[in-house]
Structures are given as structure tokens and as C-alpha cells.
């Protein structure tokens, strides 16, 4: 399994994975997402996990805003620490003491059980409640 910065050649595989998990991302506009992904790749703000050429994990983040924008793992490759390894790789790119945030589901939302558990087990702390794309969410923060 390889964990590395995504390249332009990874866009098709990334979008194929997105198609598998899109229902977990309320308000997702795939066309706008693809444009943003291209820009993230050019800024070295996109990480990809691959196994035998298949994209099995993706993570996009922002150096400027210090946030995790997107994290997904192929349904057939979950519970294999792919998400944790992507988070570790991302965290290693920030200076010690940097606060990174992510927006995820609120407690009690069955859609967010796995994501919340992942972030809490990684060391993120629960933060403010928000509404994004007309959906109740919560901000989590992590100090590198």
C-alpha cells in the first residue's frame, strides 16, 4: 500500500472512489469538487492511498486554512488503518502546535458514527456545532 501526494493522473481514480462514497457527503457538487481537487493537487494538498493501482483512500486538506477538507476510504478496504495513515501523513506536513480542524457529523447521526470515532480516536476534540449545506454538523480540532 502506498500513501503519497496525489497527482493529476490520480483524478480519475479519486473520482471513482468519490462515486462509491458520495452519499456520505451531503451537499456534494461533483463538478465543483473535481475543480477543487485539481487545485488541491497542484498545491500539494491532496493525499492518496493506492493498492495495486486502485485508489483505496483519499484525503484533501488546506495548508492556508489548516483544515481537513475530505477523507474517504474505499468500502472494501475499511478497518485497515488507511484513514489513520492518511491522517498521520497529513499531520506530519504541519508544524508542531498547529491546530487542524475538520467538519463532520454531529453525535447521534448514524451517518457519522465511523467518522466521529476515527477523529476522536486519532486525538481530535469536539468543537462548535454548525450547519453546512443545510445539514447539522460539528467542528473537531486536532493539535499537531
MDTraj code that builds the backbone (N, CA, C; nanometers):
import mdtraj as md
import numpy as np

residues = "UNK UNK UNK UNK UNK UNK UNK UNK UNK UNK UNK UNK UNK UNK UNK UNK UNK UNK UNK UNK UNK UNK UNK UNK UNK UNK UNK UNK UNK UNK UNK UNK UNK UNK UNK UNK UNK UNK UNK UNK UNK UNK UNK UNK UNK UNK UNK UNK UNK UNK UNK UNK UNK UNK UNK UNK UNK UNK UNK UNK UNK UNK UNK UNK UNK UNK UNK UNK UNK UNK UNK UNK UNK UNK UNK UNK UNK UNK UNK UNK UNK UNK UNK UNK UNK UNK UNK UNK UNK UNK UNK UNK UNK UNK UNK UNK UNK UNK UNK UNK UNK UNK UNK UNK UNK UNK UNK UNK UNK UNK UNK UNK UNK UNK UNK UNK UNK UNK UNK UNK UNK UNK UNK UNK UNK UNK UNK UNK UNK UNK UNK UNK UNK UNK UNK UNK UNK UNK UNK UNK UNK UNK UNK UNK".split()
xyz = np.array([
    [0.0836, -0.1173, 0.0000],
    [0.0000, 0.0000, 0.0000],
    [0.0884, 0.1240, 0.0000],
    [0.0598, 0.2183, -0.0875],
    [0.1367, 0.3423, -0.0965],
    [0.0517, 0.4601, -0.0502],
    [0.1127, 0.5498, 0.0280],
    [0.0495, 0.6735, 0.0729],
    [0.1380, 0.7866, 0.0238],
    [0.0845, 0.8732, -0.0626],
    [0.1684, 0.9780, -0.1200],
    [0.0816, 1.0960, -0.1628],
    [0.1486, 1.2030, -0.2075],
    [0.0747, 1.3145, -0.2653],
    [0.0057, 1.2667, -0.3924],
    [-0.1159, 1.3136, -0.4131],
    [-0.1887, 1.2803, -0.5353],
    [-0.1302, 1.3595, -0.6517],
    [-0.1426, 1.3032, -0.7706],
    [-0.1002, 1.3710, -0.8929],
    [-0.2220, 1.3852, -0.9844],
    [-0.2047, 1.4612, -1.0896],
    [-0.3135, 1.4798, -1.1866],
    [-0.3616, 1.3445, -1.2393],
    [-0.2711, 1.2490, -1.2538],
    [-0.3078, 1.1155, -1.3033],
    [-0.3984, 1.0400, -1.2053],
    [-0.4069, 1.0868, -1.0813],
    [-0.4903, 1.0201, -0.9808],
    [-0.6352, 1.0687, -0.9809],
    [-0.6658, 1.1715, -1.0571],
    [-0.8002, 1.2308, -1.0517],
    [-0.9084, 1.1295, -1.0878],
    [-0.8911, 1.0519, -1.1934],
    [-0.9956, 0.9562, -1.2330],
    [-1.0215, 0.8539, -1.1229],
    [-0.9163, 0.7979, -1.0657],
    [-0.9322, 0.7009, -0.9576],
    [-0.9950, 0.7627, -0.8345],
    [-0.9574, 0.8866, -0.8049],
    [-1.0137, 0.9596, -0.6913],
    [-1.1639, 0.9787, -0.7129],
    [-1.2019, 1.0204, -0.8332],
    [-1.3435, 1.0446, -0.8626],
    [-1.4235, 0.9142, -0.8632],
    [-1.3610, 0.8036, -0.9024],
    [-1.4282, 0.6732, -0.8952],
    [-1.4561, 0.6363, -0.7500],
    [-1.3605, 0.6626, -0.6617],
    [-1.3830, 0.6378, -0.5192],
    [-1.4918, 0.7304, -0.4667],
    [-1.4882, 0.8554, -0.5066],
    [-1.5903, 0.9512, -0.4647],
    [-1.7295, 0.9023, -0.5031],
    [-1.7421, 0.8457, -0.6210],
    [-1.8719, 0.7940, -0.6666],
    [-1.9245, 0.6865, -0.5709],
    [-1.8340, 0.6058, -0.5149],
    [-1.8746, 0.4993, -0.4221],
    [-1.9214, 0.5526, -0.2871],
    [-1.8703, 0.6687, -0.2459],
    [-1.8973, 0.7186, -0.1108],
    [-1.9770, 0.8490, -0.1089],
    [-2.0216, 0.8966, -0.2229],
    [-2.0825, 1.0299, -0.2328],
    [-2.2025, 1.0500, -0.1419],
    [-2.2754, 0.9449, -0.1102],
    [-2.3929, 0.9599, -0.0246],
    [-2.3562, 0.9988, 0.1183],
    [-2.2304, 0.9835, 0.1542],
    [-2.1845, 1.0210, 0.2881],
    [-2.1452, 1.1684, 0.2976],
    [-2.1602, 1.2421, 0.1872],
    [-2.1181, 1.3816, 0.1840],
    [-2.2337, 1.4704, 0.1373],
    [-2.3198, 1.5129, 0.2313],
    [-2.4343, 1.5972, 0.1952],
    [-2.3900, 1.7252, 0.1245],
    [-2.4628, 1.7619, 0.0217],
    [-2.4355, 1.8862, -0.0496],
    [-2.3218, 1.8785, -0.1497],
    [-2.2701, 1.7604, -0.1747],
    [-2.1561, 1.7450, -0.2651],
    [-2.1952, 1.7766, -0.4094],
    [-2.1218, 1.8676, -0.4697],
    [-2.1356, 1.9003, -0.6116],
    [-2.0115, 1.8428, -0.6796],
    [-2.0272, 1.7330, -0.7524],
    [-1.9116, 1.6618, -0.8066],
    [-1.8306, 1.7444, -0.9062],
    [-1.8948, 1.8261, -0.9852],
    [-1.8207, 1.9085, -1.0817],
    [-1.7332, 2.0108, -1.0097],
    [-1.7913, 2.0798, -0.9121],
    [-1.7141, 2.1770, -0.8345],
    [-1.6050, 2.1059, -0.7552],
    [-1.6375, 1.9880, -0.7040],
    [-1.5400, 1.9108, -0.6281],
    [-1.4185, 1.8765, -0.7146],
    [-1.4437, 1.8324, -0.8371],
    [-1.3342, 1.7938, -0.9266],
    [-1.2425, 1.9127, -0.9558],
    [-1.3007, 2.0298, -0.9747],
    [-1.2210, 2.1507, -0.9967],
    [-1.1353, 2.1805, -0.8743],
    [-1.1963, 2.1711, -0.7559],
    [-1.1221, 2.1939, -0.6322],
    [-1.0133, 2.0904, -0.6110],
    [-1.0409, 1.9665, -0.6481],
    [-0.9420, 1.8598, -0.6352],
    [-0.8197, 1.8902, -0.7212],
    [-0.8429, 1.9319, -0.8426],
    [-0.7331, 1.9670, -0.9335],
    [-0.6439, 2.0732, -0.8692],
    [-0.7072, 2.1754, -0.8130],
    [-0.6314, 2.2827, -0.7479],
    [-0.5569, 2.2310, -0.6250],
    [-0.6211, 2.1438, -0.5470],
    [-0.5561, 2.0855, -0.4286],
    [-0.4334, 2.0044, -0.4679],
    [-0.4443, 1.9302, -0.5754],
    [-0.3307, 1.8503, -0.6227],
    [-0.2148, 1.9414, -0.6619],
    [-0.2443, 2.0490, -0.7329],
    [-0.1384, 2.1416, -0.7742],
    [-0.0696, 2.2067, -0.6542],
    [-0.1451, 2.2278, -0.5448],
    [-0.0888, 2.2895, -0.4239],
    [-0.0277, 2.1866, -0.3287],
    [-0.0256, 2.0600, -0.3689],
    [0.0249, 1.9517, -0.2821],
    [-0.0577, 1.9438, -0.1536],
    [-0.1906, 1.9516, -0.1703],
    [-0.2834, 1.9427, -0.0585],
    [-0.3802, 1.8258, -0.0764],
    [-0.3339, 1.7226, -0.1427],
    [-0.4160, 1.6034, -0.1665],
    [-0.3272, 1.4806, -0.1511],
    [-0.3739, 1.3859, -0.0711],
    [-0.3010, 1.2616, -0.0473],
    [-0.3838, 1.1451, -0.0985],
    [-0.3155, 1.0425, -0.1447],
    [-0.3852, 0.9264, -0.1991],
    [-0.3194, 0.7991, -0.1465],
    [-0.4034, 0.6998, -0.1197],
    [-0.3562, 0.5659, -0.0836],
    [-0.3956, 0.4737, -0.1977],
    [-0.2991, 0.3939, -0.2428],
    [-0.3257, 0.3026, -0.3542],
    [-0.2762, 0.1629, -0.3204],
    [-0.3467, 0.0664, -0.3752],
    [-0.3040, -0.0729, -0.3648],
    [-0.3211, -0.1345, -0.5024],
    [-0.2127, -0.1839, -0.5582],
    [-0.2148, -0.2458, -0.6911],
    [-0.2805, -0.1551, -0.7948],
    [-0.2528, -0.0246, -0.7860],
    [-0.3045, 0.0716, -0.8822],
    [-0.4445, 0.1227, -0.8537],
    [-0.5139, 0.0628, -0.7565],
    [-0.6502, 0.1043, -0.7215],
    [-0.6447, 0.2107, -0.6125],
    [-0.7180, 0.3191, -0.6318],
    [-0.7277, 0.4227, -0.5295],
    [-0.8185, 0.3712, -0.4190],
    [-0.7609, 0.3559, -0.2989],
    [-0.8380, 0.2998, -0.1871],
    [-0.8581, 0.4000, -0.0736],
    [-0.7912, 0.5137, -0.0809],
    [-0.8088, 0.6165, 0.0204],
    [-0.7669, 0.7515, -0.0336],
    [-0.8389, 0.8559, 0.0078],
    [-0.8084, 0.9912, -0.0379],
    [-0.8258, 1.0893, 0.0771],
    [-0.7444, 1.1924, 0.0762],
    [-0.7544, 1.2972, 0.1775],
    [-0.7137, 1.4289, 0.1130],
    [-0.7973, 1.5301, 0.1285],
    [-0.7656, 1.6653, 0.0821],
    [-0.7664, 1.7578, 0.2033],
    [-0.6751, 1.8542, 0.2032],
    [-0.6623, 1.9451, 0.3165],
    [-0.6175, 2.0813, 0.2662],
    [-0.6113, 2.1776, 0.3564],
    [-0.5662, 2.3122, 0.3206],
    [-0.4559, 2.3556, 0.4161],
    [-0.3395, 2.3891, 0.3605],
    [-0.2324, 2.4464, 0.4425],
    [-0.2760, 2.5822, 0.4970],
    [-0.3371, 2.6637, 0.4101],
    [-0.3737, 2.8002, 0.4478],
    [-0.4788, 2.8028, 0.5583],
    [-0.5862, 2.7257, 0.5411],
    [-0.6949, 2.7256, 0.6394],
    [-0.6728, 2.6263, 0.7525],
    [-0.5714, 2.5419, 0.7369],
    [-0.5376, 2.4403, 0.8365],
    [-0.6581, 2.3509, 0.8663],
    [-0.7163, 2.3001, 0.7595],
    [-0.8289, 2.2100, 0.7801],
    [-0.8250, 2.0898, 0.6873],
    [-0.8899, 1.9868, 0.7349],
    [-0.9100, 1.8636, 0.6602],
    [-1.0394, 1.8837, 0.5825],
    [-1.0313, 1.8755, 0.4522],
    [-1.1459, 1.9054, 0.3667],
    [-1.2238, 1.7796, 0.3302],
    [-1.1520, 1.6700, 0.3077],
    [-1.2172, 1.5487, 0.2576],
    [-1.1334, 1.4279, 0.2954],
    [-1.2005, 1.3225, 0.3404],
    [-1.1343, 1.1960, 0.3712],
    [-1.2304, 1.0839, 0.3359],
    [-1.1834, 0.9900, 0.2546],
    [-1.2673, 0.8758, 0.2168],
    [-1.1804, 0.7524, 0.1990],
    [-1.2385, 0.6376, 0.2328],
    [-1.1725, 0.5087, 0.2141],
    [-1.2684, 0.4184, 0.1376],
    [-1.2148, 0.3456, 0.0422],
    [-1.2927, 0.2509, -0.0376],
    [-1.3652, 0.1552, 0.0569],
    [-1.4947, 0.1301, 0.0347],
    [-1.5709, 0.0412, 0.1234],
    [-1.5077, -0.0969, 0.1439],
    [-1.4390, -0.1497, 0.0450],
    [-1.3779, -0.2826, 0.0588],
    [-1.2462, -0.2812, 0.1355],
    [-1.1981, -0.1624, 0.1712],
    [-1.0681, -0.1515, 0.2378],
    [-1.0770, -0.0798, 0.3721],
    [-1.1947, -0.0741, 0.4291],
    [-1.2110, -0.0090, 0.5586],
    [-1.1608, -0.0998, 0.6701],
    [-1.1341, -0.0389, 0.7846],
    [-1.0821, -0.1090, 0.9038],
    [-0.9446, -0.1689, 0.8786],
    [-0.8672, -0.1031, 0.7920],
    [-0.7303, -0.1466, 0.7621],
    [-0.6310, -0.0340, 0.7923],
    [-0.6751, 0.0647, 0.8710],
    [-0.5935, 0.1791, 0.9141],
    [-0.5497, 0.2707, 0.7997],
    [-0.6213, 0.2659, 0.6899],
    [-0.5902, 0.3543, 0.5772],
    [-0.6187, 0.4995, 0.6147],
    [-0.7355, 0.5242, 0.6735],
    [-0.7699, 0.6609, 0.7136],
    [-0.6705, 0.7136, 0.8166],
    [-0.6344, 0.6303, 0.9143],
    [-0.5388, 0.6727, 1.0162],
    [-0.4038, 0.7081, 0.9538],
    [-0.3597, 0.6289, 0.8580],
    [-0.2314, 0.6566, 0.7928],
    [-0.2363, 0.7838, 0.7084],
    [-0.3487, 0.8088, 0.6446],
    [-0.3637, 0.9342, 0.5702],
    [-0.3619, 1.0535, 0.6664],
    [-0.4303, 1.0402, 0.7806],
    [-0.4297, 1.1473, 0.8801],
    [-0.2886, 1.1716, 0.9342],
    [-0.2160, 1.0644, 0.9614],
    [-0.0775, 1.0784, 1.0100],
    [0.0090, 1.1508, 0.9073],
    [-0.0058, 1.1128, 0.7815],
    [0.0719, 1.1764, 0.6742],
    [0.0389, 1.3251, 0.6669],
    [-0.0907, 1.3586, 0.6722],
    [-0.1308, 1.4990, 0.6674],
    [-0.0737, 1.5743, 0.7871],
    [-0.0889, 1.5194, 0.9070],
    [-0.0404, 1.5869, 1.0279],
    [0.1100, 1.6119, 1.0205],
    [0.1834, 1.5201, 0.9596],
    [0.3291, 1.5341, 0.9502],
    [0.3710, 1.6517, 0.8618],
    [0.2788, 1.7031, 0.7835],
    [0.3083, 1.8133, 0.6920],
    [0.2924, 1.9505, 0.7577],
    [0.2395, 1.9515, 0.8808],
    [0.2189, 2.0757, 0.9549],
    [0.3197, 2.0859, 1.0690],
    [0.3515, 2.2076, 1.1079],
    [0.4428, 2.2310, 1.2199],
    [0.3782, 2.1882, 1.3508],
    [0.4626, 2.1426, 1.4433],
    [0.4137, 2.1054, 1.5758],
    [0.3424, 2.2252, 1.6381],
    [0.2273, 2.1990, 1.6999],
    [0.1479, 2.3040, 1.7618],
    [0.0392, 2.3601, 1.6724],
    [0.0395, 2.3244, 1.5450],
    [-0.0633, 2.3718, 1.4516],
    [-0.1972, 2.3074, 1.4856],
    [-0.3027, 2.3877, 1.4861],
    [-0.4375, 2.3347, 1.5081],
    [-0.5032, 2.3105, 1.3729],
    [-0.5472, 2.1875, 1.3522],
    [-0.6150, 2.1471, 1.2286],
    [-0.7605, 2.1200, 1.2628],
    [-0.8520, 2.1610, 1.1766],
    [-0.9940, 2.1369, 1.2027],
    [-1.0567, 2.0540, 1.0911],
    [-1.1677, 1.9923, 1.1254],
    [-1.2476, 1.9166, 1.0294],
    [-1.3941, 1.9346, 1.0677],
    [-1.4801, 1.9383, 0.9688],
    [-1.6244, 1.9435, 0.9918],
    [-1.6790, 1.8040, 0.9657],
    [-1.7543, 1.7514, 1.0621],
    [-1.8111, 1.6177, 1.0466],
    [-1.9528, 1.6156, 1.1031],
    [-2.0105, 1.4997, 1.1054],
    [-2.1466, 1.4828, 1.1546],
    [-2.1542, 1.5055, 1.3053],
    [-2.2738, 1.5403, 1.3517],
    [-2.2960, 1.5553, 1.4953],
    [-2.3167, 1.4189, 1.5606],
    [-2.2925, 1.4160, 1.6898],
    [-2.3156, 1.2944, 1.7673],
    [-2.4616, 1.2525, 1.7527],
    [-2.4838, 1.1229, 1.7390],
    [-2.6187, 1.0703, 1.7249],
    [-2.6623, 1.0513, 1.5810],
    [-2.5894, 1.1099, 1.4874],
    [-2.6213, 1.0925, 1.3456],
    [-2.5579, 0.9615, 1.2997],
    [-2.6394, 0.8633, 1.2598],
    [-2.5828, 0.7337, 1.2203],
    [-2.4853, 0.7435, 1.1024],
    [-2.5013, 0.8449, 1.0183],
    [-2.4094, 0.8648, 0.9056],
    [-2.2669, 0.8910, 0.9535],
    [-2.2542, 0.9513, 1.0710],
    [-2.1236, 0.9958, 1.1162],
    [-2.0545, 0.9095, 1.2190],
    [-2.1103, 0.7954, 1.2512],
    [-2.0526, 0.7118, 1.3568],
    [-1.9063, 0.6773, 1.3297],
    [-1.8766, 0.6258, 1.2121],
    [-1.7391, 0.5858, 1.1794],
    [-1.6455, 0.7064, 1.1754],
    [-1.6894, 0.8155, 1.1139],
    [-1.6043, 0.9346, 1.1029],
    [-1.5741, 0.9926, 1.2405],
    [-1.6762, 1.0064, 1.3240],
    [-1.6547, 1.0612, 1.4586],
    [-1.5597, 0.9728, 1.5388],
    [-1.5800, 0.8427, 1.5325],
    [-1.4912, 0.7507, 1.6049],
    [-1.3477, 0.7639, 1.5558],
    [-1.3298, 0.7719, 1.4252],
    [-1.1961, 0.7880, 1.3683],
    [-1.1297, 0.9138, 1.4232],
    [-1.1978, 1.0268, 1.4132],
    [-1.1383, 1.1530, 1.4558],
    [-1.1107, 1.1543, 1.6061],
    [-1.2046, 1.1066, 1.6863],
    [-1.1840, 1.1044, 1.8312],
    [-1.0684, 1.0124, 1.8690],
    [-1.0612, 0.8957, 1.8085],
    [-0.9518, 0.8023, 1.8379],
    [-0.8167, 0.8562, 1.7918],
    [-0.8169, 0.9395, 1.6898],
    [-0.6928, 0.9986, 1.6403],
    [-0.6444, 1.1114, 1.7315],
    [-0.7369, 1.1691, 1.8082],
    [-0.6999, 1.2767, 1.9001],
    [-0.7693, 1.4090, 1.8757],
    [-0.8622, 1.4135, 1.7812],
    [-0.9402, 1.5348, 1.7598],
    [-1.0310, 1.5578, 1.8805],
    [-1.0612, 1.6850, 1.9074],
    [-1.1508, 1.7242, 2.0156],
    [-1.2783, 1.7835, 1.9556],
    [-1.3919, 1.7544, 2.0195],
    [-1.5202, 1.8085, 1.9740],
    [-1.5214, 1.9599, 1.9915],
    [-1.5810, 2.0272, 1.8946],
    [-1.5906, 2.1725, 1.8993],
    [-1.7319, 2.2202, 1.8723],
    [-1.7415, 2.3353, 1.8098],
    [-1.8699, 2.4025, 1.7898],
    [-1.9622, 2.3279, 1.6935],
    [-2.0926, 2.3512, 1.7152],
    [-2.1947, 2.2966, 1.6257],
    [-2.2157, 2.3942, 1.5107],
    [-2.2329, 2.3391, 1.3906],
    [-2.2500, 2.4181, 1.2692],
    [-2.3606, 2.3578, 1.1836],
    [-2.4029, 2.4316, 1.0836],
    [-2.4914, 2.3794, 0.9798],
    [-2.4218, 2.4062, 0.8471],
    [-2.3959, 2.2991, 0.7723],
    [-2.3299, 2.3092, 0.6422],
    [-2.4202, 2.2434, 0.5381],
    [-2.4451, 2.3117, 0.4276],
    [-2.5328, 2.2588, 0.3223],
    [-2.6674, 2.2151, 0.3807],
    [-2.7202, 2.2951, 0.4742],
    [-2.8474, 2.2671, 0.5419],
    [-2.8440, 2.1367, 0.6207],
    [-2.7262, 2.0956, 0.6678],
    [-2.7117, 1.9700, 0.7418],
    [-2.6384, 1.9994, 0.8728],
    [-2.6908, 1.9476, 0.9854],
    [-2.6255, 1.9724, 1.1140],
    [-2.4908, 1.9007, 1.1242],
    [-2.3876, 1.9763, 1.1594],
    [-2.2508, 1.9238, 1.1658],
    [-2.1833, 1.9702, 1.2942],
    [-2.0598, 1.9254, 1.3120],
    [-1.9796, 1.9683, 1.4253],
    [-1.8343, 1.9825, 1.3820],
    [-1.7693, 2.0840, 1.4349],
    [-1.6277, 2.1072, 1.4071],
    [-1.5446, 2.0315, 1.5104],
    [-1.4415, 1.9632, 1.4639],
    [-1.3450, 1.8954, 1.5501],
    [-1.2095, 1.9612, 1.5258],
    [-1.1255, 1.9639, 1.6296],
    [-0.9920, 2.0202, 1.6146],
    [-0.8862, 1.9232, 1.6674],
    [-0.7677, 1.9336, 1.6096],
    [-0.6545, 1.8491, 1.6466],
    [-0.5302, 1.9364, 1.6512],
    [-0.4503, 1.9209, 1.7563],
    [-0.3239, 1.9931, 1.7666],
    [-0.2120, 1.8978, 1.7279],
    [-0.1354, 1.9359, 1.6261],
    [-0.0244, 1.8521, 1.5787],
    [0.0834, 1.8463, 1.6862],
])
top = md.Topology()
chain = top.add_chain()
for i, resn in enumerate(residues, 1):
    res = top.add_residue(resn, chain, resSeq=i)
    for name in ("N", "CA", "C"):
        top.add_atom(name, md.element.get_by_symbol(name[0]), res)
traj = md.Trajectory(xyz[None], top)
